[in-house]
Amino acid sequence: MTIDGAGLKVDPQDIKLFEKFIPKIEKYRQALNDNILDDYKLPEDLIPQSLGFDVTKIPEKVLTKSEIEITELKAIDLADKIASGEYSSVEVFKAYAKRATMAHQLTNCAMEIFIDEGLKRAEELDEIFKKTNKTVGPLHGIPVSLKEHYDYKGKITHGGYVGLIDNVSTETNQCVQILYDAGAVFYIRTTEPQMLMHLDSNNNITGLTKNPHNTNLTPGGSSSGEGAITAMKGSAFGLGSDIGGSIRAPAGFCGVWGLRPSQKRIPMFPMVPSGNKTQENVVVVLGPLARSAQDLELFMKVQLSSKPWETDATVIPLPWREVKTPTPKELKVAIIYDDGVVKPTPPIIRGLKHSAKKLKQAGVKVVEWESFNVKEVVEACYNGYNADGNAGQLSLLKLSGEPVVKLSKWQLNVGCGFDGQSVSEYQSNAGLRDSTRTAYLKKMNELDVDFILCPLYSSVAPVHETVHYWGYTSLWNILDFPNVVFPTGLKCDPELDKPDTEYVPRNEDEEYEYKLYDDATVFTGAPISLQLTGKRWFDEELVKASQVIEEIIRA
Amino acid sequence: MTIDGAGLKVDPQDIKLFEKFIPKIEKYRQALNDNILDDYKLPEDLIPQSLGFDVTKIPEKVLTKSEIEITELKAIDLADKIASGEYSSVEVFKAYAKRATMAHQLTNCAMEIFIDEGLKRAEELDEIFKKTNKTVGPLHGIPVSLKEHYDYKGKITHGGYVGLIDNVSTETNQCVQILYDAGAVFYIRTTEPQMLMHLDSNNNITGLTKNPHNTNLTPGGSSSGEGAITAMKGSAFGLGSDIGGSIRAPAGFCGVWGLRPSQKRIPMFPMVPSGNKTQENVVVVLGPLARSAQDLELFMKVQLSSKPWETDATVIPLPWREVKTPTPKELKVAIIYDDGVVKPTPPIIRGLKHSAKKLKQAGVKVVEWESFNVKEVVEACYNGYNADGNAGQLSLLKLSGEPVVKLSKWQLNVGCGFDGQSVSEYQSNAGLRDSTRTAYLKKMNELDVDFILCPLYSSVAPVHETVHYWGYTSLWNILDFPNVVFPTGLKCDPELDKPDTEYVPRNEDEEYEYKLYDDATVFTGAPISLQLTGKRWFDEELVKASQVIEEIIRA
C-alpha cells in the first residue's frame, strides 16, 4: 500500500500479494473449524441466523445441571472445589470446553481451538493430584482463555495480521507460562481486530466477533474474543491486553470484569507485534477479564507470587500486597459525569446517577470530578500510538497486502497519523503525560478521594465497526492509573434511555459518537458498565474497592 | 550558533549576544565571592598557586580539633550525636561552613554559598530541639550540599547554562525539600559543567573545579562540585544526579561513595533543564555522594520514608526495605576486567585484581564476566541523549550565545549527534535497551551472581577536559541497574602503575583514552575506585553488599 497525506491508497501490488494469502486464511479457518469437536457442539437450530439476539442463555438449554454449576462458579471457588477433590480437572474441563465451543458458535470468539490438548492437560493434572494429593498451584485445573497475540510455543501467533499467519512461536509468553505453571488449562485462543487497535473486533482472518448480550453490537476490543467468551462463561477467566481500552472496552461492553493493572507489574514478552521496538509514551499492559473482583485478584496474586522480575528486568518488583476490604464509609470516590470532550449517552448517565445514589446511601464519600486536560492528553495518547508515522503497523500490513479495515483506517489517522512526530514532539508528549499524571494525583489529594468512577466509553456497546472515541479509557493508559471495569447490573432499556435529541454537540468527536446512539432499541440489553480508577501502582486497593463498590451498586 | 554536519559554528550574532551576558556572569561570580565569609576562610598562603597538589589535608592545618572531629564523622553518627545533644546544630554547622569554604577556595566547587541562611536554619533547629527535646527528623542539623541544578525557591537555578543565569526558581525540588523536612541544613550549591553533560566540570560561569587529591585532574562530573566537596569533607553528604555517570564519575575520581539508585524511586522535579519534555530512553536519577555506605542508606531511607509517590505520580511506591548485612560467604560477584571497548589502564587493573584476591580470600564467590553487547548498548545510550538532534540543549545554549566548551562539543556529536533520530529509531534504541536489560539479568542468573564489580571509567581521574568514554557508567544508566561507587583505598602510584606501552588499541575510543594515560606521574595520588552493580530495583541489597565488599577490600 502507499500512503498519501489523508490515509491509505490501495496498491495493485497489494491486491496481488494478498491473493496469495487467501488460501492460507482458508486453511487457518478450516483448522479452526476442524477443531470444533462434535461432542461439544450446540445443535445448529439453536444458533440464531440473524443479528440482534441475546445469546447468553442459549448454552444453558443444552448443558447439564452439573456443567452449569461448574461454569457458573467464580474461578476462586472452582479452584477450591478442585483442590478439595469435589471436582476433577477433567470434569471441569469438559464443561468449559462445551460452553466455550458454544460461545464460539454463537459469537465467533475463537481464533484457535485445541480442546484435545486441554483435555490431555486436565487428565495429567488429575493424575498428579491423584498421586500426590496436591495441586500444582492455585489454578490447578482452571480453564483459562488467551487472547491470540501472546506467543505460544509451537502455535501460530499473528496478532490479527494476515502477514503473520505463518509465524509459529518458538517460545511461550511469560505471563501465559506463569498461568500454566500455576495449573491453568489452555484450550482456546481468542479474537482480536486487525492491528489490535480497535475498540472493536474485525480482522481479515476470522472476521467480526459478536456481543453475546445483543449480537447487533460489538463485543469491544481489542480483547474482543475475551469479552465474548468471559460473558458466555466459556472460560473461568481470560487474559487480555490493553494500550487504549483493549481489556476494558470488551469487559464493559460484554458486562464482565476487567482489570488494567498499572504498568510493569505483569510480564508481557514475547507477544505479537513483537518488539525490537519499545514505544513507551503509552505502555501496553496485560490483565484479566473475569466474572468477579476476587478472580481479578487471583490472577494478580498468581502472577506476582511467581516473582516475574527475577527473569524479566522490565518488571518492577512490587509483590501483591494483602489489603483489607474497605467498609463503605472508608471509601472516597470522585465521579466523572462528562470528560468535557464526549458527553455520555443516556444509559451511561443513568448508570452513573444510579451508582452515585447507591454509594451515597451506603455512606461512601462521593464528590464530583471536574474534568481537565482530557482533550490534550488523549491527543497525546493518540500521538503516542502513531508517532512513528505508523511505520511499524504498515510494515506488518504490507507483509500480506491485506485490505485495511474500516476502524484500522480511522486509527491510523488519529493524532499525528501518517505524519508521525519528531523525537522532540514525542518527548513533549511524554512530558505532558508526566505533568498531567502528577496533576491528576494532586487533584485526587485535594478532593481527598482514592478512586475515580467514570464511564469506560461514552455509551454502551455500539454497533459493529462504529466506535471511535477512546478517551474514557485511553486517558488512563497514558496516565497509567489502574482501572477496574465492572457491570452495574443495569442494561440499556429503550424506555428508560431515550436518545437526547436536543443536545448540541461541542465538537466533531462528540457529534460522531452522539449520532451513533440515535435509536435506543438497537442497544436493548447492552450492559451498563462503569470504570473505577485508582492511584498508580495501588492496584491492590483498587481491586478491593471495586468489589465493595459493585456490591453496593448491585444491591 | 548555527549547526553544520560536523558540529558547531560560531555565529557573530552569538558573540554579540553573549557580550550582554558577561556582566551578568561577573555579577553572579561577585555574589559567590561576597558570600565567602572571612570567619570561615583559609589564609591565602595555604592555597596552592599552581596545579598538581593534593589539597585534601590543607583544611586540617587550620581547623580546631573539635571541628575536625565533627567533620570526620559519618552522617549517621553525626546525626546521633546531635540527637543526643552532644553537638548543637550550630556547632556542627560552623565546622562544616568552615570546611566547605576552604573546600571551595581549594577546588572551586561552589556555584552559590549562603552560609548566613544555613546558620539561621541551624539556630532554628537548636531552638526547636531545646524546646521540644526532639529532632525534626533523621537529618536534624546535618549540613548537606546540593548540586546547583535542582530548583530552590527564590534562588537562581541555571544548570550550567549562562542563558538561565536570570532564572529564579519559584519552587523547591521535591527531593531537596524532603531532605530539608528531615532536618538538613543547606548552605552551598555546587558546580556542574555546561549542559550537565561532561564527566568533567567546565562551564562558562564558574569555570573548572579541581580534584582535591591532585589538582591536575578533573573531579569528574557532572556532579563535579559534589565530588570535590564530599572528598574535602565540606558537607556530611551531597546530592547529585546521574544520566551517564554524573554521580559515579565524581564519586570515583574523588575517592568517595556514590549511589545511582534504580530509576523512579527518588523524586526529581523540578530541576534544570526542566521539563516539558521527557526523554525516557535513558532516565536521569538523583542520588547521594557520601563518605560511607551507611550514609547512602540514610539518604535513601529519608527519601523513601517520606512516601514521595503520594504527591509525584512518576515515583514508584517501593519503600526502602530493611535487608540484613550479608556475610562474605553469601556474596556472589562477577568481575568485569574489560568491557570489550576500552580496556582499563594499569591502576584500574591493579584495583580489580587486588579486589578479586581480597574477596576470594574472604570467601566471596568471584567469577569473571565476559562482556557482551557493550558497544551497541552504549551507542544506544548516546543516541538517547542526542535523539532530538540536540534541539533541547541548543535552545538553551542559544539563549546566551555562550561559547560551547570542549567537552560539550564532543558530547553533542556522540551517537546520532546533530542528525538526531526518527521516532522509529528512538523506539529501536529502547527496544535494544529492554532486550539487553533482560539478557544481562539472565546472565547474572546463569552465573549465579547478585552483583557485578567493574571500573567506573577506564582509568583514574583524567586531566581536566580530556575524558571521553562514558561506557563503564552509561551502560548501567541505559540498562538501569543500580550502582555504588566506592574507594578501594588504593591510589595511583607511578611506580606500580606504569603505562602499558605495548598495548594495541582495538578501536578509536580505546586509542583516545589509552593515550591519556601516557605519563603515570601526572596521576599520582588519584583514587582507585570501583563500581558495584546490583539487580534493577534491588538497591537495598546493593548498598549492604557494597559496605561489606569495601570493608573486605580495604582490610
HADDOCK unambig.tbl for C-alpha pairs under 7 A between the chains (distance, minus, plus):
assign (segid A and resid 275 and name CA) (segid B and resid 431 and name CA) 6.49 0.50 0.50
assign (segid A and resid 276 and name CA) (segid B and resid 428 and name CA) 5.97 0.50 0.50
assign (segid A and resid 276 and name CA) (segid B and resid 431 and name CA) 4.73 0.50 0.50
assign (segid A and resid 276 and name CA) (segid B and resid 432 and name CA) 6.38 0.50 0.50
assign (segid A and resid 277 and name CA) (segid B and resid 427 and name CA) 4.93 0.50 0.50
assign (segid A and resid 277 and name CA) (segid B and resid 428 and name CA) 4.32 0.50 0.50
assign (segid A and resid 277 and name CA) (segid B and resid 430 and name CA) 6.41 0.50 0.50
assign (segid A and resid 277 and name CA) (segid B and resid 431 and name CA) 4.17 0.50 0.50
assign (segid A and resid 278 and name CA) (segid B and resid 427 and name CA) 4.95 0.50 0.50
assign (segid A and resid 278 and name CA) (segid B and resid 428 and name CA) 6.43 0.50 0.50
assign (segid A and resid 278 and name CA) (segid B and resid 430 and name CA) 5.26 0.50 0.50
assign (segid A and resid 278 and name CA) (segid B and resid 431 and name CA) 4.61 0.50 0.50
assign (segid A and resid 279 and name CA) (segid B and resid 427 and name CA) 5.63 0.50 0.50
assign (segid A and resid 311 and name CA) (segid B and resid 438 and name CA) 6.89 0.50 0.50
assign (segid A and resid 311 and name CA) (segid B and resid 441 and name CA) 6.55 0.50 0.50
assign (segid A and resid 311 and name CA) (segid B and resid 442 and name CA) 6.28 0.50 0.50
assign (segid A and resid 312 and name CA) (segid B and resid 438 and name CA) 5.42 0.50 0.50
assign (segid A and resid 313 and name CA) (segid B and resid 437 and name CA) 5.87 0.50 0.50
assign (segid A and resid 313 and name CA) (segid B and resid 438 and name CA) 4.93 0.50 0.50
assign (segid A and resid 313 and name CA) (segid B and resid 441 and name CA) 6.46 0.50 0.50
assign (segid A and resid 313 and name CA) (segid B and resid 536 and name CA) 6.73 0.50 0.50
assign (segid A and resid 314 and name CA) (segid B and resid 434 and name CA) 6.77 0.50 0.50
assign (segid A and resid 387 and name CA) (segid B and resid 423 and name CA) 6.47 0.50 0.50
assign (segid A and resid 388 and name CA) (segid B and resid 423 and name CA) 5.24 0.50 0.50
assign (segid A and resid 388 and name CA) (segid B and resid 424 and name CA) 5.32 0.50 0.50
assign (segid A and resid 421 and name CA) (segid B and resid 423 and name CA) 6.84 0.50 0.50
assign (segid A and resid 422 and name CA) (segid B and resid 422 and name CA) 6.39 0.50 0.50
assign (segid A and resid 422 and name CA) (segid B and resid 423 and name CA) 6.28 0.50 0.50
assign (segid A and resid 423 and name CA) (segid B and resid 387 and name CA) 6.46 0.50 0.50
assign (segid A and resid 423 and name CA) (segid B and resid 388 and name CA) 5.26 0.50 0.50
assign (segid A and resid 423 and name CA) (segid B and resid 421 and name CA) 6.84 0.50 0.50
assign (segid A and resid 423 and name CA) (segid B and resid 422 and name CA) 6.30 0.50 0.50
assign (segid A and resid 423 and name CA) (segid B and resid 423 and name CA) 5.44 0.50 0.50
assign (segid A and resid 424 and name CA) (segid B and resid 388 and name CA) 5.32 0.50 0.50
assign (segid A and resid 427 and name CA) (segid B and resid 277 and name CA) 4.94 0.50 0.50
assign (segid A and resid 427 and name CA) (segid B and resid 278 and name CA) 4.95 0.50 0.50
assign (segid A and resid 427 and name CA) (segid B and resid 279 and name CA) 5.63 0.50 0.50
assign (segid A and resid 428 and name CA) (segid B and resid 276 and name CA) 6.00 0.50 0.50
assign (segid A and resid 428 and name CA) (segid B and resid 277 and name CA) 4.33 0.50 0.50
assign (segid A and resid 428 and name CA) (segid B and resid 278 and name CA) 6.43 0.50 0.50
assign (segid A and resid 430 and name CA) (segid B and resid 277 and name CA) 6.41 0.50 0.50
assign (segid A and resid 430 and name CA) (segid B and resid 278 and name CA) 5.24 0.50 0.50
assign (segid A and resid 431 and name CA) (segid B and resid 275 and name CA) 6.52 0.50 0.50
assign (segid A and resid 431 and name CA) (segid B and resid 276 and name CA) 4.76 0.50 0.50
assign (segid A and resid 431 and name CA) (segid B and resid 277 and name CA) 4.17 0.50 0.50
assign (segid A and resid 431 and name CA) (segid B and resid 278 and name CA) 4.58 0.50 0.50
assign (segid A and resid 432 and name CA) (segid B and resid 276 and name CA) 6.39 0.50 0.50
assign (segid A and resid 434 and name CA) (segid B and resid 314 and name CA) 6.74 0.50 0.50
assign (segid A and resid 437 and name CA) (segid B and resid 313 and name CA) 5.87 0.50 0.50
assign (segid A and resid 438 and name CA) (segid B and resid 311 and name CA) 6.88 0.50 0.50
assign (segid A and resid 438 and name CA) (segid B and resid 312 and name CA) 5.42 0.50 0.50
assign (segid A and resid 438 and name CA) (segid B and resid 313 and name CA) 4.93 0.50 0.50
assign (segid A and resid 441 and name CA) (segid B and resid 311 and name CA) 6.54 0.50 0.50
assign (segid A and resid 441 and name CA) (segid B and resid 313 and name CA) 6.46 0.50 0.50
assign (segid A and resid 442 and name CA) (segid B and resid 311 and name CA) 6.25 0.50 0.50
assign (segid A and resid 536 and name CA) (segid B and resid 313 and name CA) 6.72 0.50 0.50
